Amino acid sequence: MPTVCTIGTTQKSLERFIRLLQAAGVDAVIDIRLRNSSQLAGFAKRDDLAFLLQEGFGIEYEHRPDLAPSPEIMDAYKGGGDWAAYERGFVALLDQRGGGEIGREFLAHYHRPCLLCAEPQPDRCHRRLVAEWWARHIPGLEVVHLV
């Protein structure tokens, strides 16, 4: 059965983060953060994370901003917008961008990819929305949230 995992970086030590990926058998981290090079990212800063995953643990890394919300959608939510409006806007954006084809590409190329974002839990994070969107469009896809 095809599987996609999801993980957030916030409130996790580097050790916990890596151990979760290893225990799940993840072979690729797909970074779907809109802004992934902030100083606040710590170990999860784009270039450092790519080096660490690939060189230290043999896990591939890809940054895919086409699976991130647009700046307008993100900023409206972070500025006090409600989650339901964010979710509707982001799912509509996935529809426009052809998110299902992207998911099929990853599953054809990787055994067990993992969608990465910053939020500690998946309930109010776009990584969950991407994974659930893929599951609706890719028969038999299992979603596993690493927390």
DSSP file with accessible surface (Angstrom, degrees, kcal/mol):
  #  RESIDUE AA STRUCTURE BP1 BP2  ACC     N-H-->O    O-->H-N    N-H-->O    O-->H-N    TCO  KAPPA ALPHA  PHI   PSI    X-CA   Y-CA   Z-CA
    1    1 A M              0   0  166      0, 0.0   140,-0.1     0, 0.0   139,-0.1   0.000 360.0 360.0 360.0 130.5    0.0    0.0    0.0
    2    2 A P        -     0   0   54      0, 0.0   140,-2.7     0, 0.0     2,-0.4  -0.407 360.0-166.1 -66.7 143.3    1.4    3.4   -0.9
    3    3 A T  E     -a  142   0A   6    108,-0.5     2,-0.4   138,-0.2   140,-0.2  -0.993  17.0-169.9-134.9 139.8    2.1    5.6    2.1
    4    4 A V  E     -a  143   0A   0    138,-2.6   140,-2.3    -2,-0.4     2,-0.2  -0.993  13.6-158.6-124.3 134.1    2.9    9.3    2.7
    5    5 A C  E     -ab 144 114A   0    108,-2.7   110,-3.1    -2,-0.4     2,-0.3  -0.685   1.0-154.1-101.8 164.1    4.0   10.5    6.1
    6    6 A T  E     +ab 145 115A   0    138,-1.9   140,-3.3   108,-0.3     2,-0.3  -0.980  14.0 175.0-135.4 150.7    3.9   14.1    7.5
    7    7 A I  E     -ab 146 116A   0    108,-2.5   110,-1.9    -2,-0.3     2,-0.3  -0.991  18.0-147.1-152.5 148.8    6.0   15.8   10.1
    8    8 A G  E     - b   0 117A   0    138,-0.5   110,-0.3   112,-0.3   111,-0.1  -0.861   7.6-150.2-113.1 153.4    6.4   19.2   11.7
    9    9 A T    >   +     0   0   12    108,-1.3     3,-1.2    -2,-0.3   109,-0.2   0.785  64.1  99.7 -93.0 -29.4    9.7   20.6   12.9
   10   10 A T  T 3  S+     0   0   62    108,-2.2    -2,-0.1     1,-0.2     3,-0.1  -0.292  90.1  12.6 -66.6 141.4    8.5   22.9   15.7
   11   11 A Q  T 3  S+     0   0  167      1,-0.2     2,-0.4   108,-0.0    -1,-0.2   0.716 103.9 109.6  65.7  26.7    8.8   21.6   19.3
   12   12 A K    <   -     0   0   26     -3,-1.2    -1,-0.2     4,-0.0     2,-0.1  -0.996  64.7-132.0-128.5 138.0   11.0   18.7   18.2
   13   13 A S     >  -     0   0   70     -2,-0.4     4,-2.6     1,-0.1     5,-0.2  -0.400  32.1-109.7 -73.5 162.3   14.7   18.2   19.0
   14   14 A L  H  > S+     0   0   69      1,-0.2     4,-2.7     2,-0.2     5,-0.3   0.924 120.6  52.9 -58.7 -43.0   16.8   17.2   16.1
   15   15 A E  H  > S+     0   0  120      1,-0.2     4,-2.7     2,-0.2     5,-0.2   0.939 110.3  45.9 -60.2 -47.7   17.2   13.8   17.6
   16   16 A R  H  > S+     0   0  123      2,-0.2     4,-2.3     1,-0.2    -1,-0.2   0.922 112.3  52.2 -61.3 -43.0   13.5   13.3   17.9
   17   17 A F  H  X S+     0   0    0     -4,-2.6     4,-1.9     2,-0.2    -2,-0.2   0.951 113.4  42.3 -58.0 -51.3   12.9   14.5   14.4
   18   18 A I  H  X S+     0   0    7     -4,-2.7     4,-2.9     1,-0.2     5,-0.2   0.917 112.7  53.1 -66.0 -42.8   15.5   12.1   12.8
   19   19 A R  H  X S+     0   0  140     -4,-2.7     4,-2.7    -5,-0.3    -1,-0.2   0.884 107.7  51.5 -62.9 -37.6   14.3    9.2   14.9
   20   20 A L  H  X S+     0   0   22     -4,-2.3     4,-1.6    -5,-0.2    -1,-0.2   0.928 111.7  47.0 -63.1 -44.8   10.7    9.6   13.8
   21   21 A L  H  X>S+     0   0    0     -4,-1.9     5,-2.2    -5,-0.2     4,-0.5   0.932 114.8  46.4 -61.5 -46.4   11.8    9.7   10.2
   22   22 A Q  H ><5S+     0   0   88     -4,-2.9     3,-1.3     1,-0.2    -2,-0.2   0.922 110.2  52.0 -63.5 -45.7   14.0    6.6   10.6
   23   23 A A  H 3<5S+     0   0   92     -4,-2.7    -1,-0.2     1,-0.3    -2,-0.2   0.837 110.8  49.1 -62.0 -30.8   11.4    4.6   12.5
   24   24 A A  H 3<5S-     0   0   18     -4,-1.6    -1,-0.3    -5,-0.2    -2,-0.2   0.531 111.6-121.0 -85.3  -7.7    8.8    5.3    9.8
   25   25 A G  T <<5 +     0   0   41     -3,-1.3    -3,-0.2    -4,-0.5     2,-0.1   0.782  44.9 178.5  73.0  29.1   11.3    4.3    7.0
   26   26 A V      < +     0   0   10     -5,-2.2    -1,-0.2    -6,-0.2     3,-0.1  -0.416  17.8 179.6 -67.5 133.1   11.1    7.6    5.3
   27   27 A D        +     0   0   47     85,-1.3    33,-2.4     1,-0.3     2,-0.3   0.479  67.9  29.4-111.9  -6.4   13.4    7.8    2.2
   28   28 A A  E     -dc  60 113A   0     84,-0.8    86,-2.2    31,-0.2     2,-0.5  -0.960  61.1-149.7-154.6 135.7   12.6   11.4    1.2
   29   29 A V  E     -dc  61 114A   0     31,-3.0    33,-2.2    -2,-0.3     2,-0.8  -0.929  12.7-159.0-104.0 124.3   11.5   14.6    3.0
   30   30 A I  E     -dc  62 115A   0     84,-3.3    86,-2.9    -2,-0.5     2,-0.7  -0.906  10.3-150.1-106.6 103.4    9.4   16.9    0.8
   31   31 A D  E     +dc  63 116A   0     31,-3.2    33,-3.0    -2,-0.8    36,-0.2  -0.651  22.1 172.6 -78.6 111.8    9.6   20.4    2.3
   32   32 A I        +     0   0    0     84,-2.4     2,-0.2    -2,-0.7    -1,-0.1   0.103  31.1 129.2-111.0  23.9    6.4   22.2    1.6
   33   33 A R        -     0   0   13     83,-0.2     3,-0.3     1,-0.1    35,-0.1  -0.555  53.3-147.1 -77.1 140.1    7.0   25.3    3.6
   34   34 A L  S    S+     0   0   42      1,-0.3     2,-0.6    -2,-0.2    -1,-0.1   0.923  96.0  31.1 -68.1 -44.4    6.5   28.6    1.9
   35   35 A R  S    S+     0   0  135      1,-0.1    -1,-0.3    -3,-0.1     3,-0.2  -0.903  70.1 155.1-120.6 102.2    9.3   30.2    3.9
   36   36 A N        +     0   0    4     -2,-0.6    10,-2.9    -3,-0.3    -1,-0.1   0.145  59.3  64.6-119.1  20.2   11.9   27.7    4.8
   37   37 A S        +     0   0   55      8,-0.2    -1,-0.1     9,-0.1     8,-0.1   0.250  65.5 131.5-127.3  16.6   15.1   29.7    5.3
   38   38 A S    >   -     0   0   56     -3,-0.2     3,-1.7     1,-0.1     4,-0.2  -0.291  66.2-122.9 -66.2 149.7   14.2   31.8    8.3
   39   39 A Q  G >  S+     0   0  152      1,-0.3     3,-1.1     2,-0.2    -1,-0.1   0.777 111.9  66.7 -62.2 -24.3   16.7   32.0   11.2
   40   40 A L  G 3  S+     0   0  168      1,-0.2    -1,-0.3     4,-0.1     4,-0.1   0.652  81.0  79.0 -72.0 -12.9   13.8   30.7   13.3
   41   41 A A  G X  S-     0   0   22     -3,-1.7     3,-2.3     1,-0.2    -1,-0.2   0.698  71.9-178.3 -71.9 -17.9   13.9   27.4   11.5
   42   42 A G  G X  S-     0   0   47     -3,-1.1     3,-1.7     1,-0.3    -1,-0.2  -0.304  71.8  -0.3  57.6-129.8   17.0   26.2   13.5
   43   43 A F  G 3  S+     0   0   53      1,-0.3    -1,-0.3   -34,-0.1     9,-0.1   0.707 131.5  65.7 -63.9 -17.8   18.1   22.8   12.3
   44   44 A A  G <   +     0   0    0     -3,-2.3    -1,-0.3    -4,-0.1    -2,-0.2   0.333  66.6 131.6 -91.4  10.5   15.2   22.8    9.8
   45   45 A K  S <> S-     0   0   60     -3,-1.7     4,-3.1     1,-0.1     5,-0.3  -0.420  70.3-110.8 -63.5 133.9   16.6   25.7    7.7
   46   46 A R  H  > S+     0   0   83    -10,-2.9     4,-2.4     1,-0.2     5,-0.2   0.801 109.5  36.3 -37.5 -63.2   16.5   24.6    4.1
   47   47 A D  H  > S+     0   0  105      1,-0.2     4,-2.1     2,-0.2    -1,-0.2   0.896 119.8  48.4 -68.1 -38.7   20.2   24.2    3.2
   48   48 A D  H  > S+     0   0   96     -3,-0.3     4,-2.7     2,-0.2    -1,-0.2   0.918 112.9  48.3 -66.4 -42.1   21.2   22.8    6.6
   49   49 A L  H  X S+     0   0    0     -4,-3.1     4,-2.9     2,-0.2     5,-0.3   0.924 110.1  51.2 -65.6 -43.8   18.3   20.3    6.6
   50   50 A A  H  X S+     0   0   16     -4,-2.4     4,-2.4    -5,-0.3     5,-0.3   0.940 113.5  45.3 -58.8 -46.4   19.0   19.1    3.0
   51   51 A F  H  X>S+     0   0  140     -4,-2.1     4,-2.6    -5,-0.2     5,-0.7   0.951 114.5  48.1 -62.1 -48.8   22.7   18.5    3.9
   52   52 A L  I  X>S+     0   0   42     -4,-2.7     4,-1.8     1,-0.2     5,-0.7   0.939 114.9  44.0 -59.1 -49.7   21.9   16.8    7.2
   53   53 A L  I  X5S+     0   0    0     -4,-2.9     6,-2.5     3,-0.2     4,-1.2   0.938 121.0  38.4 -63.5 -47.1   19.3   14.5    5.7
   54   54 A Q  I  X5S+     0   0   73     -4,-2.4     4,-0.9    -5,-0.3    -2,-0.2   0.948 126.4  32.1 -72.9 -50.1   21.3   13.5    2.6
   55   55 A E  I  <5S+     0   0  138     -4,-2.6    -3,-0.2    -5,-0.3    -2,-0.2   0.853 127.6  37.1 -78.7 -35.6   24.8   13.3    4.0
   56   56 A G  I  <<S+     0   0   49     -4,-1.8    -3,-0.2    -5,-0.7    -2,-0.2   0.813 134.8  12.3 -87.9 -29.9   24.0   12.1    7.5
   57   57 A F  H  <<S-     0   0   85     -4,-1.2    -3,-0.2    -5,-0.7    -2,-0.1   0.374  91.0-116.3-134.4   1.9   21.1    9.7    7.0
   58   58 A G     <  +     0   0   59     -4,-0.9     2,-0.5    -5,-0.3    -4,-0.2   0.783  66.1 141.1  65.9  27.2   20.7    9.0    3.3
   59   59 A I        -     0   0    7     -6,-2.5   -31,-0.2    -7,-0.1    -1,-0.2  -0.892  49.8-127.6-104.1 125.8   17.3   10.6    3.2
   60   60 A E  E     -d   28   0A  93    -33,-2.4   -31,-3.0    -2,-0.5     2,-0.4  -0.302  21.0-152.9 -67.3 158.0   16.5   12.7    0.0
   61   61 A Y  E     +d   29   0A  23    -33,-0.2     2,-0.4   -31,-0.1   -31,-0.2  -0.999  16.2 173.1-137.0 132.9   15.3   16.3    0.3
   62   62 A E  E     -d   30   0A  53    -33,-2.2   -31,-3.2    -2,-0.4     2,-0.6  -0.996  22.4-145.3-137.2 138.3   13.2   18.3   -2.0
   63   63 A H  E     +d   31   0A  58     -2,-0.4   -31,-0.2   -33,-0.2     3,-0.1  -0.912  20.1 179.3-100.4 122.4   11.7   21.8   -1.5
   64   64 A R    >   +     0   0   49    -33,-3.0     3,-2.1    -2,-0.6   -34,-0.0  -0.719  13.2 171.3-126.1  81.6    8.3   22.0   -3.2
   65   65 A P  G >  S+     0   0   62      0, 0.0     3,-1.8     0, 0.0    -1,-0.1   0.692  73.8  77.4 -65.1 -13.7    6.8   25.4   -2.8
   66   66 A D  G 3  S+     0   0   48      1,-0.3    31,-0.1    -3,-0.1   -34,-0.1   0.625  94.4  51.1 -70.9  -7.5    4.1   24.4   -5.3
   67   67 A L  G <  S+     0   0    0     -3,-2.1    -1,-0.3   -36,-0.2    63,-0.1   0.206  97.9  88.4-107.5  12.8    2.6   22.4   -2.4
   68   68 A A  S <  S-     0   0    0     -3,-1.8   -35,-0.1   -35,-0.1   -37,-0.0  -0.711  88.0 -97.6-103.3 157.9    2.7   25.5    0.0
   69   69 A P        -     0   0    0      0, 0.0    -1,-0.1     0, 0.0    -2,-0.1  -0.346  45.9 -99.3 -67.5 157.3    0.0   28.1    0.4
   70   70 A S     >  -     0   0   17      1,-0.1     4,-2.7    -4,-0.1     5,-0.3  -0.375  34.6-108.3 -68.2 158.4    0.3   31.3   -1.6
   71   71 A P  H  > S+     0   0   55      0, 0.0     4,-3.0     0, 0.0     5,-0.3   0.887 120.8  54.4 -56.3 -35.6    1.7   34.2    0.4
   72   72 A E  H  > S+     0   0  138      2,-0.2     4,-2.0     1,-0.2     5,-0.2   0.920 110.4  43.9 -65.8 -45.2   -1.8   35.8    0.3
   73   73 A I  H  > S+     0   0   34      2,-0.2     4,-1.9     1,-0.2    -1,-0.2   0.934 117.7  45.8 -65.1 -45.2   -3.5   32.7    1.8
   74   74 A M  H  X S+     0   0   27     -4,-2.7     4,-2.8     1,-0.2     5,-0.2   0.942 113.9  47.0 -63.9 -48.5   -0.8   32.3    4.4
   75   75 A D  H  X S+     0   0   81     -4,-3.0     4,-1.7    -5,-0.3    -1,-0.2   0.871 109.4  54.2 -66.2 -35.0   -0.6   35.9    5.4
   76   76 A A  H  <>S+     0   0   63     -4,-2.0     5,-1.8    -5,-0.3    -1,-0.2   0.927 113.3  43.1 -64.2 -41.3   -4.4   36.2    5.7
   77   77 A Y  H ><5S+     0   0   49     -4,-1.9     3,-1.8     1,-0.2     4,-0.3   0.949 114.8  47.6 -69.7 -48.1   -4.5   33.2    8.1
   78   78 A K  H 3<5S+     0   0  120     -4,-2.8    -1,-0.2     1,-0.3    -2,-0.2   0.778 105.8  62.4 -64.4 -24.1   -1.5   34.3   10.2
   79   79 A G  T 3<5S-     0   0   69     -4,-1.7    -1,-0.3    -5,-0.2    -2,-0.2   0.278 138.1 -73.6 -84.6   9.9   -3.1   37.8   10.3
   80   80 A G  T < 5S+     0   0   70     -3,-1.8    -3,-0.2     1,-0.2    -2,-0.2   0.504  84.0 146.4 114.3   6.1   -6.1   36.5   12.2
   81   81 A G      < -     0   0   34     -5,-1.8    -1,-0.2    -4,-0.3     2,-0.2  -0.226  51.2-102.0 -68.7 164.4   -8.1   34.7    9.5
   82   82 A D     >  -     0   0   94      1,-0.1     4,-1.9     4,-0.0     3,-0.2  -0.579  19.8-122.4 -93.1 156.3  -10.1   31.6   10.4
   83   83 A W  H  > S+     0   0   23      1,-0.2     4,-3.1    -2,-0.2     5,-0.2   0.874 108.0  58.0 -63.7 -39.5   -9.0   28.1    9.7
   84   84 A A  H  > S+     0   0   42      1,-0.2     4,-2.4     2,-0.2    -1,-0.2   0.917 108.4  46.0 -60.9 -41.9  -12.0   27.1    7.6
   85   85 A A  H  > S+     0   0   41      2,-0.2     4,-2.5     1,-0.2    -1,-0.2   0.910 113.0  50.6 -66.9 -40.7  -11.3   30.0    5.1
   86   86 A Y  H  X S+     0   0   13     -4,-1.9     4,-2.9     2,-0.2     5,-0.2   0.945 111.0  48.9 -59.6 -48.2   -7.7   29.0    5.0
   87   87 A E  H  X S+     0   0   61     -4,-3.1     4,-2.6     1,-0.2     5,-0.3   0.929 112.1  47.5 -61.0 -46.7   -8.5   25.4    4.3
   88   88 A R  H  X S+     0   0  161     -4,-2.4     4,-2.1    -5,-0.2    -1,-0.2   0.934 114.8  46.7 -60.6 -45.8  -11.0   26.2    1.5
   89   89 A G  H  X S+     0   0   27     -4,-2.5     4,-1.8     1,-0.2    -2,-0.2   0.906 114.4  46.4 -64.7 -40.8   -8.6   28.6   -0.2
   90   90 A F  H  X S+     0   0    0     -4,-2.9     4,-2.4    -5,-0.2    -2,-0.2   0.918 111.3  50.0 -71.6 -41.5   -5.6   26.2    0.1
   91   91 A V  H  X S+     0   0   30     -4,-2.6     4,-2.2    -5,-0.2    -1,-0.2   0.917 110.2  51.7 -63.3 -39.5   -7.6   23.2   -1.2
   92   92 A A  H  X S+     0   0   45     -4,-2.1     4,-2.2    -5,-0.3    -1,-0.2   0.907 108.9  51.6 -61.9 -38.5   -8.8   25.3   -4.2
   93   93 A L  H  X S+     0   0   20     -4,-1.8     4,-2.3     2,-0.2    -2,-0.2   0.910 107.2  52.1 -65.2 -41.0   -5.2   26.2   -4.8
   94   94 A L  H  X>S+     0   0    0     -4,-2.4     5,-2.2     1,-0.2     4,-0.8   0.914 108.2  52.2 -60.2 -41.6   -4.1   22.5   -4.8
   95   95 A D  H ><5S+     0   0   92     -4,-2.2     3,-0.9     1,-0.2    -2,-0.2   0.934 110.8  47.5 -59.2 -45.0   -6.9   21.9   -7.4
   96   96 A Q  H 3<5S+     0   0  156     -4,-2.2    -1,-0.2     1,-0.2    -2,-0.2   0.864 112.8  48.4 -63.9 -38.5   -5.5   24.6   -9.6
   97   97 A R  H 3<5S-     0   0   87     -4,-2.3    -1,-0.2    -5,-0.1    -2,-0.2   0.495 111.1-116.8 -83.6  -5.4   -1.9   23.4   -9.3
   98   98 A G  T XX5 +     0   0   30     -3,-0.9     4,-1.2    -4,-0.8     3,-0.9   0.927  43.6 175.8  70.8  45.9   -2.7   19.8  -10.1
   99   99 A G  H 3>< +     0   0    0     -5,-2.2     4,-2.1     1,-0.2     5,-0.1   0.755  69.8  64.5 -57.9 -27.3   -1.6   18.5   -6.7
  100  100 A G  H 3> S+     0   0    3     -6,-0.2     4,-2.3     1,-0.2    -1,-0.2   0.911 100.4  50.3 -65.7 -41.0   -2.7   14.9   -7.5
  101  101 A E  H <> S+     0   0  109     -3,-0.9     4,-2.1     2,-0.2    -1,-0.2   0.896 108.7  53.0 -63.4 -39.1   -0.1   14.6  -10.3
  102  102 A I  H  X S+     0   0   11     -4,-1.2     4,-2.1     2,-0.2    -2,-0.2   0.934 108.7  50.2 -61.2 -44.4    2.6   15.8   -7.9
  103  103 A G  H  X S+     0   0    0     -4,-2.1     4,-2.4     1,-0.2    -2,-0.2   0.925 109.2  50.2 -60.8 -43.8    1.6   13.2   -5.4
  104  104 A R  H  X S+     0   0   97     -4,-2.3     4,-1.7     1,-0.2    -1,-0.2   0.892 108.0  54.4 -63.4 -37.3    1.7   10.4   -7.9
  105  105 A E  H  X S+     0   0  105     -4,-2.1     4,-1.6     2,-0.2    -1,-0.2   0.935 109.8  46.5 -60.7 -46.7    5.2   11.6   -9.1
  106  106 A F  H  X S+     0   0    4     -4,-2.1     4,-3.2     1,-0.2    -2,-0.2   0.918 112.2  49.6 -63.2 -42.8    6.5   11.4   -5.5
  107  107 A L  H  < S+     0   0   34     -4,-2.4    -1,-0.2     1,-0.2    -2,-0.2   0.783 110.9  50.3 -70.8 -24.2    5.0    8.0   -4.9
  108  108 A A  H  < S+     0   0   90     -4,-1.7    -1,-0.2    -5,-0.2    -2,-0.2   0.810 119.8  36.6 -77.8 -29.1    6.5    6.7   -8.2
  109  109 A H  H  < S+     0   0  135     -4,-1.6     2,-0.3    -5,-0.2    -2,-0.2   0.800 118.5  43.7 -94.0 -34.5   10.0    8.0   -7.3
  110  110 A Y     <  -     0   0   19     -4,-3.2    -1,-0.1    -5,-0.2   -82,-0.0  -0.892  62.9-145.0-117.9 149.4   10.1    7.4   -3.5
  111  111 A H  S    S+     0   0  149     -2,-0.3  -108,-0.5     1,-0.2    -1,-0.1   0.909  95.6   3.7 -74.5 -44.6    9.1    4.4   -1.4
  112  112 A R  S    S-     0   0   56    -87,-0.1   -85,-1.3  -110,-0.1   -84,-0.8  -0.604  77.4-172.6-147.5  79.7    7.9    6.4    1.7
  113  113 A P  E     - c   0  28A   1      0, 0.0  -108,-2.7     0, 0.0     2,-0.4  -0.334  10.1-148.8 -74.9 158.2    8.0   10.2    1.3
  114  114 A C  E     -bc   5  29A   0    -86,-2.2   -84,-3.3  -110,-0.2     2,-0.4  -0.988   7.9-138.4-132.2 121.8    7.3   12.6    4.1
  115  115 A L  E     -bc   6  30A   0   -110,-3.1  -108,-2.5    -2,-0.4     2,-0.4  -0.662  25.2-156.0 -77.8 129.9    5.7   16.0    3.8
  116  116 A L  E     +bc   7  31A   0    -86,-2.9   -84,-2.4    -2,-0.4     2,-0.3  -0.909  24.6 149.4-115.5 134.7    7.4   18.5    6.1
  117  117 A C  E     -b    8   0A  10   -110,-1.9  -108,-1.3    -2,-0.4  -107,-0.1  -0.839  49.8-107.8-143.9-176.9    6.1   21.8    7.5
  118  118 A A  S    S+     0   0   33   -110,-0.3  -108,-2.2    -2,-0.3  -110,-0.1   0.815  78.6 104.9 -89.1 -31.7    6.8   23.8   10.7
  119  119 A E        -     0   0   67      1,-0.1    -2,-0.2  -110,-0.1     6,-0.1  -0.201  66.3-139.1 -57.2 137.6    3.6   23.2   12.7
  120  120 A P  S    S+     0   0   23      0, 0.0  -112,-0.3     0, 0.0    -1,-0.1   0.843  86.8  36.4 -68.0 -32.3    4.1   20.7   15.6
  121  121 A Q  S    S-     0   0   95     26,-0.1     3,-0.4  -114,-0.1  -114,-0.1  -0.900  75.3-134.7-120.7 151.7    0.7   19.0   15.0
  122  122 A P  S >  S+     0   0   16      0, 0.0     3,-1.5     0, 0.0     6,-0.3   0.658  84.1  89.2 -80.6 -12.8   -1.1   18.2   11.7
  123  123 A D  T 3  S+     0   0  100      1,-0.3     2,-0.0     5,-0.1     0, 0.0   0.863 103.2  23.5 -59.9 -39.2   -4.6   19.3   12.7
  124  124 A R  T 3  S+     0   0  126     -3,-0.4     2,-0.4     4,-0.0    -1,-0.3  -0.369 104.9 102.1-120.9  54.9   -4.1   23.0   11.6
  125  125 A C  S X> S-     0   0    3     -3,-1.5     4,-1.1     1,-0.1     3,-0.9  -0.993  71.5-131.0-137.8 144.2   -1.3   22.5    9.1
  126  126 A H  H 3> S+     0   0    3     -2,-0.4     4,-2.6     1,-0.2     5,-0.2   0.728 102.0  72.1 -70.4 -16.2   -1.3   22.5    5.3
  127  127 A R  H 3> S+     0   0    0      1,-0.2     4,-2.4     2,-0.2    -1,-0.2   0.908  98.9  48.7 -64.9 -35.4    0.8   19.3    5.3
  128  128 A R  H <> S+     0   0   36     -3,-0.9     4,-2.9    -6,-0.3     5,-0.3   0.922 109.9  51.6 -66.1 -41.6   -2.3   17.4    6.5
  129  129 A L  H  X S+     0   0    3     -4,-1.1     4,-2.3     2,-0.2    -2,-0.2   0.908 111.0  47.4 -63.9 -40.3   -4.4   19.1    3.8
  130  130 A V  H  X S+     0   0    0     -4,-2.6     4,-2.8     2,-0.2    -1,-0.2   0.949 113.7  47.6 -63.9 -48.7   -2.0   18.0    1.1
  131  131 A A  H  X S+     0   0    0     -4,-2.4     4,-2.3     1,-0.2    -2,-0.2   0.919 114.4  46.0 -60.8 -43.5   -1.8   14.5    2.4
  132  132 A E  H  X S+     0   0   64     -4,-2.9     4,-1.7     2,-0.2    -1,-0.2   0.882 111.2  52.8 -67.9 -36.2   -5.6   14.2    2.7
  133  133 A W  H  X S+     0   0   12     -4,-2.3     4,-1.0    -5,-0.3    -2,-0.2   0.940 110.6  47.7 -63.3 -45.5   -6.0   15.7   -0.8
  134  134 A W  H >X S+     0   0    0     -4,-2.8     4,-2.0     1,-0.2     3,-0.8   0.912 108.1  55.2 -59.8 -43.8   -3.6   13.1   -2.2
  135  135 A A  H 3< S+     0   0   38     -4,-2.3     6,-0.3     1,-0.3    -1,-0.2   0.840 106.6  51.0 -62.0 -31.8   -5.5   10.4   -0.4
  136  136 A R  H 3< S+     0   0  145     -4,-1.7    -1,-0.3    -3,-0.2    -2,-0.2   0.747 120.0  35.8 -72.9 -24.3   -8.7   11.5   -2.1
  137  137 A H  H << S+     0   0   80     -4,-1.0    -2,-0.2    -3,-0.8    -1,-0.2   0.533 111.1  60.6-108.3  -9.6   -7.0   11.4   -5.5
  138  138 A I  S >< S-     0   0   13     -4,-2.0     3,-1.8    -5,-0.1    -1,-0.2  -0.935  86.5-126.8-123.4 106.5   -4.7    8.4   -5.2
  139  139 A P  T 3  S+     0   0  119      0, 0.0    -3,-0.1     0, 0.0    -2,-0.0  -0.204  87.8   7.7 -56.8 134.9   -6.5    5.1   -4.5
  140  140 A G  T 3  S+     0   0   51      1,-0.2     2,-0.3    -5,-0.2    -5,-0.1   0.469  84.2 155.5  78.0   3.8   -5.2    3.2   -1.4
  141  141 A L    <   -     0   0   17     -3,-1.8     2,-0.4    -6,-0.3    -1,-0.2  -0.464  29.9-152.2 -69.6 127.9   -2.9    5.9   -0.2
  142  142 A E  E     -a    3   0A  83   -140,-2.7  -138,-2.6    -2,-0.3     2,-0.5  -0.829   3.5-151.2 -98.1 138.3   -2.3    5.6    3.6
  143  143 A V  E     -a    4   0A  41     -2,-0.4     2,-0.5  -140,-0.2  -138,-0.2  -0.943  11.9-174.5-112.5 128.5   -1.4    8.8    5.5
  144  144 A V  E     -a    5   0A  37   -140,-2.3  -138,-1.9    -2,-0.5     2,-0.6  -0.984  11.8-153.0-125.4 119.7    0.8    8.6    8.6
  145  145 A H  E     -a    6   0A  63     -2,-0.5     2,-0.7  -140,-0.2  -138,-0.2  -0.823   8.8-149.7 -93.7 121.8    1.4   11.7   10.8
  146  146 A L  E      a    7   0A  15   -140,-3.3  -138,-0.5    -2,-0.6  -126,-0.1  -0.825 360.0 360.0 -92.2 115.4    4.7   11.5   12.7
  147  147 A V              0   0   70     -2,-0.7   -26,-0.1  -140,-0.1  -140,-0.0  -0.858 360.0 360.0-128.7 360.0    4.3   13.5   15.9
